[in-house]
């Protein structure tokens, strides 16, 4: 078995693509129980993580000679899911958008929960989301795919708080006054004890708010 050392922006889907696997689940199943337990979301890895790459098993197919044959590789789709909220915290439902990724433009409207949900290439690193909020003003968001660190890292907490609109600084892993203020604001909005520290209840609420 080979080893892949995770770099910023990697996720299991992109790692599977890089190593020639059609299904990322084959990569995930090759990891230890401890690794999967410490990474509940396979698409949230930390730089420096060690991912085991299993040996690929060639697939053999019997076909007739003197004939043309077409083979299709089925890849489980990788999806980009982004939930949008306004400054007042309310979801932005029914908003027309365009998503540009890998030289393709995908369009649609956010659903009742303010969700953008589109298939994207597993090896895509960036995307641009344009929201058509009125006839004269658009909102353009640049998205870096796979760049959120796990919740066990301070940088992962900072990234989630920033994406939720509570933290304005960089995801540098520094537990400073800015992070404490962001945690207090988040805790206040969630109706939990305003401690400014990442206790278990805050961690659960943050993960739920970010994913939901």
Order of alpha helices (4+ residues) and beta strands (2+ residues): beta-alpha-alpha-alpha-beta-beta-beta-beta-beta-beta-beta-alpha-alpha-alpha
